[in-house]
Amino acid sequence: MDQQDIRWLQRFDNLKKAYARFRKALDAHEANPQDDLIQMALVQAFEFTFELSWKTVKDYLAYNGIRKLTLPRDIIKEGFAHRIIEDGQQWIDMMMDRNLMAHTYSEENARQAVEHITERYQYGLAQVYAFLQTKKEEV
C-alpha cells in the first residue's frame, strides 16, 4: 500500500474516536437535555465528527481515483454521486449549520443546532460512518 492508499484508513481511525465521543455526547444529552454544558459538548463533538467525516470521504474518494476535490460542498456532492452519502441535502445542511456554529454564537443558534443534531444529523453521520466501517473491513 502506498501513502495515498492508507490515508483514508488513518483518517478513519481518527473518525472512529471522534464518532465514539459524539455518541457519548448524544447519550449524555438524552439523559439530561437541559444541561447547557452537555449541549455545548454535543455541538463541539458534532463539529469534530462532521469535519472528520467529510475529510475521510474525500480521502476515500481519492483512494478510488477521484482526486482534486478540496471544498466540502464538492466532496459532499461527489460522495452523494458515488452513494457514500445517502442524503446529500442533509449533508449540505450540516455544512451550513456547522459554519454558522463555528462563527457565531447565540442561544437560539445553539438550541437550533442541538435540535438539528439530535433529530436529523446524527443519522447522516451514522450512515456514512457505517459505510466507511464496512469498506475498512473489506480492505
Backbone as ProteinMPNN parsed JSONL, in Angstrom:
{"seq_chain_A": "MDQQDIRWLQRFDNLKKAYARFRKALDAHEANPQDDLIQMALVQAFEFTFELSWKTVKDYLAYNGIRKLTLPRDIIKEGFAHRIIEDGQQWIDMMMDRNLMAHTYSEENARQAVEHITERYQYGLAQVYAFLQTKKEEV", "coords_chain_A": {"N_chain_A": [[0.835, -1.192, 0.0], [0.544, 2.204, -0.869], [1.197, 5.583, 0.306], [-1.104, 7.126, -0.277], [-3.043, 5.16, -0.392], [-3.364, 4.339, 2.266], [-4.1, 6.606, 3.606], [-6.88, 7.262, 3.89], [-7.65, 5.248, 5.586], [-6.168, 5.787, 7.876], [-7.243, 8.285, 8.52], [-9.849, 7.455, 8.996], [-9.506, 5.992, 11.361], [-9.135, 8.095, 13.181], [-11.617, 9.308, 12.884], [-13.218, 7.314, 13.929], [-12.693, 7.5, 16.688], [-13.591, 10.117, 17.193], [-16.272, 9.825, 16.486], [-17.146, 8.054, 18.442], [-16.972, 9.7, 20.708], [-18.859, 11.591, 19.975], [-21.207, 10.005, 19.994], [-21.249, 9.452, 22.717], [-21.682, 12.023, 23.73], [-24.224, 12.476, 22.645], [-25.686, 10.531, 24.062], [-25.377, 11.513, 26.685], [-26.697, 13.942, 26.413], [-29.279, 13.03, 25.874], [-29.898, 11.904, 28.331], [-29.887, 14.147, 29.938], [-31.256, 16.643, 28.823], [-31.495, 19.418, 29.223], [-29.157, 20.492, 30.139], [-26.749, 22.908, 29.787], [-23.945, 22.718, 29.454], [-23.604, 20.126, 28.524], [-24.981, 20.362, 26.142], [-23.273, 22.145, 24.806], [-21.012, 20.519, 24.611], [-22.023, 18.533, 22.956], [-22.498, 19.944, 20.568], [-19.84, 20.674, 19.937], [-18.668, 18.112, 19.675], [-20.144, 17.199, 17.51], [-19.232, 19.009, 15.53], [-16.473, 18.277, 15.283], [-16.794, 15.595, 14.461], [-18.269, 15.841, 12.102], [-16.422, 17.292, 10.507], [-14.242, 15.468, 10.346], [-15.594, 13.408, 9.098], [-16.361, 14.337, 6.465], [-13.818, 14.817, 5.494], [-12.694, 12.274, 5.585], [-14.33, 11.004, 3.739], [-13.474, 12.42, 1.497], [-10.782, 11.488, 1.326], [-11.304, 8.777, 0.941], [-12.606, 8.855, -1.533], [-10.445, 9.784, -3.078], [-8.728, 7.608, -2.826], [-10.123, 5.893, -4.402], [-9.655, 6.912, -6.876], [-10.733, 9.421, -7.438], [-9.792, 12.475, -7.511], [-8.5, 15.751, -6.641], [-10.466, 17.185, -5.337], [-11.417, 19.661, -3.118], [-13.077, 21.438, -1.727], [-15.548, 21.33, 0.828], [-18.3, 21.242, 0.023], [-18.154, 20.312, -2.638], [-17.034, 17.813, -2.19], [-19.018, 16.596, -0.679], [-21.074, 16.526, -2.604], [-19.882, 14.833, -4.505], [-19.512, 12.564, -2.939], [-22.172, 11.902, -2.529], [-22.929, 11.373, -5.18], [-21.485, 9.068, -5.599], [-22.68, 7.331, -3.918], [-21.871, 7.161, -1.284], [-22.723, 8.908, 0.567], [-25.987, 9.074, 1.575], [-28.058, 10.99, 1.825], [-27.771, 13.775, 0.371], [-28.643, 16.473, 0.594], [-29.088, 16.724, 3.326], [-26.463, 16.618, 4.25], [-25.405, 18.933, 3.093], [-26.921, 20.775, 4.504], [-25.926, 20.204, 7.058], [-23.303, 21.118, 6.736], [-23.759, 23.861, 6.342], [-24.965, 24.57, 8.803], [-22.882, 23.848, 10.515], [-20.928, 25.703, 9.767], [-22.205, 28.047, 10.587], [-22.391, 27.565, 13.349], [-19.703, 27.547, 14.035], [-18.845, 30.132, 13.662], [-20.513, 32.036, 14.786], [-22.283, 32.82, 17.804], [-25.213, 32.275, 19.531], [-27.933, 32.011, 21.785], [-30.264, 31.06, 20.562], [-29.282, 30.016, 18.111], [-27.671, 27.971, 19.133], [-29.568, 26.333, 20.427], [-31.119, 25.591, 18.243], [-29.175, 24.27, 16.734], [-28.582, 22.047, 18.362], [-31.054, 20.792, 18.266], [-31.214, 20.155, 15.494], [-29.002, 18.44, 15.286], [-29.706, 16.314, 17.003], [-32.15, 15.459, 15.957], [-31.837, 15.088, 13.209], [-29.149, 15.158, 12.026], [-27.5, 13.295, 13.311], [-28.169, 10.865, 12.181], [-27.321, 10.974, 9.518], [-24.55, 11.17, 9.905], [-24.132, 8.704, 11.159], [-24.825, 6.943, 9.098], [-22.836, 7.414, 7.1], [-20.567, 6.796, 8.594], [-21.017, 4.042, 9.072], [-20.936, 3.09, 6.439], [-18.226, 3.623, 5.755], [-16.964, 2.074, 7.703], [-17.683, -0.491, 6.874], [-16.33, -0.566, 4.424], [-13.719, -0.392, 5.327], [-13.435, -2.826, 6.589], [-13.402, -4.463, 4.411], [-10.947, -4.075, 3.289]], "CA_chain_A": [[0.0, 0.0, 0.0], [1.288, 3.462, -0.815], [0.69, 6.565, 1.282], [-2.473, 7.504, -0.632], [-3.92, 4.043, -0.068], [-3.65, 4.215, 3.692], [-4.532, 7.88, 4.192], [-8.287, 7.22, 4.313], [-7.732, 4.338, 6.729], [-5.652, 6.534, 9.024], [-8.254, 9.296, 8.858], [-10.991, 6.746, 9.563], [-9.184, 5.686, 12.763], [-9.436, 9.312, 13.94], [-13.073, 9.46, 12.844], [-13.786, 6.321, 14.852], [-12.59, 8.082, 18.038], [-14.487, 11.275, 17.258], [-17.65, 9.344, 16.44], [-17.439, 7.499, 19.779], [-17.222, 10.853, 21.589], [-20.133, 12.15, 19.544], [-22.258, 9.132, 20.536], [-21.255, 9.661, 24.168], [-22.34, 13.32, 23.958], [-25.654, 12.267, 22.374], [-26.25, 9.798, 25.202], [-25.431, 12.433, 27.828], [-27.774, 14.9, 26.13], [-30.557, 12.328, 26.032], [-30.124, 11.72, 29.765], [-30.044, 15.443, 30.586], [-31.358, 17.536, 27.665], [-31.487, 20.847, 29.547], [-27.837, 20.887, 30.622], [-26.053, 23.746, 28.808], [-22.599, 22.212, 29.191], [-23.75, 18.941, 27.675], [-25.336, 20.861, 24.811], [-22.048, 22.67, 24.199], [-20.176, 19.365, 24.276], [-22.647, 17.88, 21.814], [-22.211, 20.761, 19.382], [-18.416, 20.53, 19.638], [-18.445, 16.75, 19.19], [-20.706, 17.18, 16.161], [-18.325, 19.726, 14.628], [-15.312, 17.42, 15.034], [-17.203, 14.397, 13.73], [-18.618, 16.276, 10.75], [-15.179, 17.621, 9.796], [-13.514, 14.229, 10.039], [-16.402, 12.601, 8.176], [-16.222, 14.762, 5.063], [-12.416, 14.646, 5.1], [-12.496, 10.844, 5.335], [-14.971, 10.766, 2.444], [-12.533, 12.957, 0.495], [-9.661, 10.547, 1.201], [-11.827, 7.535, 0.359], [-12.797, 9.136, -2.955], [-9.114, 9.829, -3.686], [-8.289, 6.215, -2.857], [-10.836, 5.28, -5.518], [-9.292, 7.587, -8.118], [-11.414, 10.71, -7.621], [-8.879, 13.416, -6.854], [-8.622, 17.192, -6.897], [-11.593, 17.778, -4.628], [-10.929, 20.334, -1.916], [-14.14, 22.128, -0.996], [-16.505, 20.395, 1.44], [-19.525, 21.124, -0.783], [-17.846, 19.444, -3.778], [-16.805, 16.469, -1.664], [-20.346, 16.09, -0.325], [-21.769, 16.213, -3.859], [-19.251, 13.659, -5.103], [-19.856, 11.443, -2.059], [-23.556, 11.555, -2.839], [-22.946, 10.788, -6.523], [-20.915, 7.722, -5.517], [-23.506, 6.587, -2.952], [-21.248, 7.099, 0.038], [-23.669, 9.726, 1.333], [-27.344, 8.778, 1.088], [-28.896, 12.193, 1.797], [-26.872, 14.892, 0.063], [-29.154, 17.741, 1.124], [-28.835, 16.728, 4.762], [-25.05, 16.943, 4.447], [-25.25, 20.358, 2.786], [-27.483, 21.456, 5.676], [-24.946, 20.043, 8.145], [-22.182, 22.016, 6.459], [-24.209, 25.243, 6.579], [-25.123, 24.732, 10.248], [-21.561, 23.774, 11.125], [-20.294, 27.003, 9.535], [-22.881, 29.005, 11.454], [-21.996, 27.274, 14.732], [-18.287, 27.836, 14.25], [-18.522, 31.549, 13.512], [-21.387, 32.896, 15.576], [-22.915, 32.143, 18.927], [-26.395, 32.853, 20.161], [-28.732, 30.968, 22.434], [-31.185, 30.489, 19.578], [-28.499, 29.172, 17.201], [-27.242, 26.781, 19.879], [-30.746, 25.498, 20.615], [-31.477, 25.046, 16.934], [-28.126, 23.322, 16.359], [-28.8, 20.824, 19.133], [-32.253, 20.166, 17.7], [-30.856, 19.563, 14.203], [-28.08, 17.323, 15.525], [-30.386, 15.167, 17.617], [-33.296, 15.0, 15.18], [-31.535, 14.798, 11.803], [-27.769, 14.981, 11.596], [-26.875, 12.082, 13.851], [-28.448, 9.744, 11.29], [-26.424, 11.107, 8.372], [-23.209, 10.803, 10.357], [-24.125, 7.258, 11.407], [-24.866, 6.259, 7.811], [-21.512, 7.494, 6.47], [-19.655, 6.029, 9.443], [-21.256, 2.618, 8.809], [-20.425, 2.824, 5.095], [-16.763, 3.589, 5.8], [-16.59, 0.913, 8.516], [-17.817, -1.65, 6.0], [-15.244, -0.519, 3.44], [-12.467, -0.688, 6.031], [-13.414, -4.273, 6.832], [-13.124, -5.133, 3.135], [-9.535, -3.845, 2.905]], "C_chain_A": [[0.874, 1.249, 0.0], [0.592, 4.419, 0.153], [-0.761, 6.95, 1.01], [-3.469, 6.405, -0.247], [-4.304, 4.015, 1.399], [-4.168, 5.496, 4.327], [-5.978, 7.81, 4.693], [-8.451, 6.307, 5.522], [-7.228, 5.017, 8.002], [-6.677, 7.578, 9.48], [-9.465, 8.615, 9.498], [-10.728, 6.364, 11.017], [-9.453, 6.893, 13.659], [-10.939, 9.564, 13.992], [-13.733, 8.51, 13.835], [-13.785, 6.869, 16.288], [-13.548, 9.264, 18.199], [-15.943, 10.837, 17.286], [-18.063, 8.744, 17.791], [-17.732, 8.622, 20.771], [-18.562, 11.507, 21.258], [-21.295, 11.326, 20.098], [-22.383, 9.308, 22.05], [-21.955, 10.982, 24.512], [-23.835, 13.225, 23.682], [-26.337, 11.564, 23.534], [-26.387, 10.706, 26.423], [-26.547, 13.452, 27.637], [-29.147, 14.26, 26.317], [-30.908, 12.164, 27.509], [-30.417, 13.042, 30.472], [-30.129, 16.545, 29.522], [-31.305, 19.038, 27.978], [-30.123, 21.367, 29.985], [-27.063, 21.632, 29.533], [-24.666, 23.224, 28.47], [-22.636, 20.977, 28.299], [-24.13, 19.362, 26.258], [-24.11, 21.4, 24.088], [-21.125, 21.534, 23.777], [-20.719, 18.645, 23.051], [-22.351, 18.646, 20.527], [-20.749, 20.607, 18.982], [-18.103, 19.143, 19.086], [-19.003, 16.585, 17.771], [-19.747, 17.832, 15.178], [-17.115, 18.873, 14.278], [-15.678, 16.233, 14.15], [-17.577, 14.747, 12.295], [-17.356, 16.548, 9.936], [-14.411, 16.36, 9.399], [-14.286, 13.353, 9.05], [-16.2, 13.043, 6.736], [-14.783, 14.626, 4.587], [-12.094, 13.172, 4.841], [-13.159, 10.452, 4.024], [-14.06, 11.258, 1.328], [-11.393, 11.971, 0.257], [-10.11, 9.223, 0.588], [-12.068, 7.71, -1.14], [-11.448, 9.155, -3.679], [-8.537, 8.425, -3.829], [-8.917, 5.477, -4.039], [-10.669, 6.059, -6.828], [-9.963, 8.914, -8.379], [-10.651, 11.751, -6.816], [-9.265, 14.855, -7.177], [-9.891, 17.808, -6.321], [-11.048, 18.423, -3.361], [-12.044, 20.958, -1.08], [-15.139, 21.129, -0.421], [-17.767, 20.18, 0.6], [-19.3, 20.179, -1.967], [-17.651, 17.994, -3.335], [-18.141, 15.827, -1.287], [-21.106, 15.68, -1.592], [-21.196, 14.952, -4.501], [-19.527, 12.413, -4.262], [-21.283, 10.966, -2.287], [-23.636, 10.855, -4.199], [-22.419, 9.353, -6.518], [-21.56, 6.872, -4.424], [-22.805, 6.298, -1.628], [-22.17, 7.814, 1.029], [-25.055, 9.488, 0.744], [-28.208, 10.022, 0.933], [-27.994, 13.418, 1.617], [-27.344, 16.213, 0.642], [-28.927, 17.836, 2.627], [-27.387, 17.127, 5.045], [-24.745, 18.397, 4.091], [-25.786, 21.184, 3.956], [-26.519, 21.374, 6.864], [-23.793, 21.014, 7.967], [-22.568, 23.467, 6.757], [-24.351, 25.509, 8.078], [-23.779, 24.715, 10.95], [-20.826, 25.098, 10.948], [-20.894, 28.069, 10.427], [-22.448, 28.817, 12.904], [-20.569, 27.722, 15.011], [-17.99, 29.329, 14.28], [-19.409, 32.512, 14.288], [-21.924, 32.107, 16.754], [-24.11, 32.952, 19.375], [-27.149, 31.698, 20.788], [-29.64, 30.271, 21.426], [-30.452, 29.583, 18.601], [-28.081, 27.88, 17.884], [-28.409, 25.817, 20.059], [-31.128, 24.82, 19.302], [-30.442, 24.016, 16.472], [-28.321, 21.995, 17.073], [-30.015, 20.071, 18.593], [-31.939, 19.473, 16.378], [-29.959, 18.336, 14.379], [-28.836, 16.102, 16.022], [-31.503, 14.61, 16.745], [-32.954, 14.583, 13.756], [-30.092, 14.353, 11.578], [-27.106, 13.716, 12.133], [-27.058, 10.896, 12.911], [-27.573, 9.787, 10.035], [-25.002, 10.734, 8.727], [-23.101, 9.3, 10.573], [-24.088, 6.484, 10.091], [-23.497, 6.26, 7.142], [-20.488, 6.706, 7.28], [-19.802, 4.528, 9.154], [-20.731, 2.23, 7.421], [-18.908, 2.667, 5.128], [-16.258, 2.407, 6.619], [-16.646, -0.358, 7.676], [-16.674, -1.707, 5.003], [-13.898, -0.829, 4.087], [-12.338, -2.2, 6.265], [-13.109, -5.059, 5.569], [-11.669, -5.012, 2.707], [-8.658, -4.939, 3.469]], "O_chain_A": [[1.829, 1.346, 0.771], [-0.448, 4.107, 0.732], [-1.557, 7.087, 1.94], [-4.592, 6.688, 0.17], [-5.444, 3.702, 1.739], [-4.629, 5.477, 5.469], [-6.267, 8.253, 5.805], [-9.293, 6.56, 6.384], [-7.801, 4.836, 9.076], [-6.938, 7.729, 10.673], [-10.044, 9.149, 10.444], [-11.649, 6.409, 11.833], [-9.946, 6.735, 14.776], [-11.47, 9.984, 15.021], [-14.701, 8.876, 14.501], [-14.767, 6.714, 17.013], [-14.228, 9.39, 19.217], [-16.754, 11.403, 18.018], [-19.202, 8.913, 18.225], [-18.646, 8.503, 21.587], [-19.301, 11.921, 22.151], [-22.261, 11.887, 20.615], [-23.488, 9.312, 22.593], [-22.726, 11.049, 25.469], [-24.634, 13.826, 24.401], [-27.431, 11.949, 23.945], [-27.405, 10.668, 27.116], [-27.258, 13.786, 28.585], [-30.063, 14.881, 26.855], [-32.073, 12.272, 27.892], [-31.113, 13.062, 31.487], [-29.174, 17.3, 29.341], [-31.091, 19.843, 27.072], [-29.958, 22.571, 30.18], [-26.757, 21.065, 28.484], [-24.251, 23.283, 27.312], [-21.79, 20.812, 27.421], [-23.651, 18.779, 25.286], [-23.924, 21.145, 22.898], [-20.525, 21.584, 22.703], [-19.949, 18.197, 22.201], [-21.993, 18.048, 19.513], [-20.451, 20.428, 17.801], [-17.347, 19.02, 18.122], [-18.4, 15.911, 16.937], [-19.474, 17.278, 14.113], [-16.763, 18.752, 13.105], [-14.959, 15.907, 13.205], [-17.231, 14.012, 11.37], [-17.237, 16.087, 8.801], [-13.986, 16.215, 8.253], [-13.681, 12.637, 8.252], [-15.901, 12.218, 5.873], [-14.543, 14.352, 3.412], [-11.294, 12.866, 3.957], [-12.608, 9.648, 3.272], [-13.896, 10.574, 0.317], [-11.075, 11.655, -0.889], [-9.378, 8.619, -0.195], [-11.766, 6.813, -1.926], [-11.324, 8.602, -4.772], [-7.925, 8.101, -4.847], [-8.322, 4.557, -4.601], [-11.444, 5.883, -7.768], [-9.779, 9.489, -9.452], [-10.838, 11.889, -5.607], [-10.232, 15.118, -7.893], [-10.334, 18.857, -6.788], [-10.298, 17.794, -2.615], [-11.953, 20.997, 0.147], [-15.533, 20.184, -1.104], [-18.246, 19.052, 0.481], [-20.153, 19.344, -2.266], [-18.06, 17.065, -4.031], [-18.36, 14.645, -1.55], [-21.709, 14.608, -1.638], [-21.944, 14.103, -4.986], [-19.751, 11.332, -4.806], [-21.562, 9.768, -2.243], [-24.338, 9.853, -4.343], [-22.844, 8.524, -7.323], [-21.039, 5.819, -4.055], [-23.111, 5.32, -0.946], [-22.361, 7.376, 2.163], [-25.267, 9.681, -0.454], [-29.011, 10.102, 0.003], [-27.522, 14.01, 2.588], [-26.531, 16.998, 1.131], [-28.609, 18.907, 3.143], [-27.12, 17.887, 5.976], [-23.903, 19.023, 4.736], [-25.174, 22.176, 4.352], [-26.323, 22.354, 7.584], [-23.356, 21.656, 8.923], [-21.789, 24.21, 7.354], [-23.91, 26.547, 8.57], [-23.557, 25.486, 11.884], [-20.171, 25.569, 11.878], [-20.173, 28.907, 10.968], [-22.17, 29.789, 13.606], [-20.266, 28.217, 16.096], [-16.989, 29.749, 14.86], [-19.073, 33.688, 14.425], [-22.009, 30.88, 16.709], [-24.023, 34.164, 19.572], [-27.015, 30.549, 20.367], [-29.77, 29.047, 21.435], [-30.936, 28.496, 18.287], [-28.133, 26.81, 17.277], [-28.252, 24.611, 19.864], [-31.422, 23.625, 19.267], [-30.804, 22.998, 15.881], [-28.235, 20.935, 16.453], [-29.991, 18.845, 18.48], [-32.349, 18.333, 16.162], [-30.137, 17.323, 13.704], [-28.636, 14.992, 15.528], [-31.777, 13.411, 16.788], [-33.693, 13.808, 13.148], [-29.848, 13.291, 11.004], [-26.244, 13.137, 11.472], [-26.198, 10.017, 12.849], [-27.136, 8.744, 9.548], [-24.319, 10.063, 7.954], [-22.094, 8.689, 10.213], [-23.391, 5.475, 9.986], [-23.043, 5.22, 6.665], [-19.636, 6.024, 6.71], [-18.8, 3.829, 9.007], [-20.147, 1.159, 7.255], [-18.367, 1.699, 4.595], [-15.241, 1.802, 6.276], [-15.755, -1.202, 7.759], [-16.11, -2.774, 4.76], [-13.038, -1.455, 3.468], [-11.251, -2.765, 6.147], [-12.616, -6.185, 5.636], [-11.209, -5.769, 1.852], [-7.445, -4.928, 3.26]]}, "name": "protein", "num_of_chains": 1, "seq": "MDQQDIRWLQRFDNLKKAYARFRKALDAHEANPQDDLIQMALVQAFEFTFELSWKTVKDYLAYNGIRKLTLPRDIIKEGFAHRIIEDGQQWIDMMMDRNLMAHTYSEENARQAVEHITERYQYGLAQVYAFLQTKKEEV"}
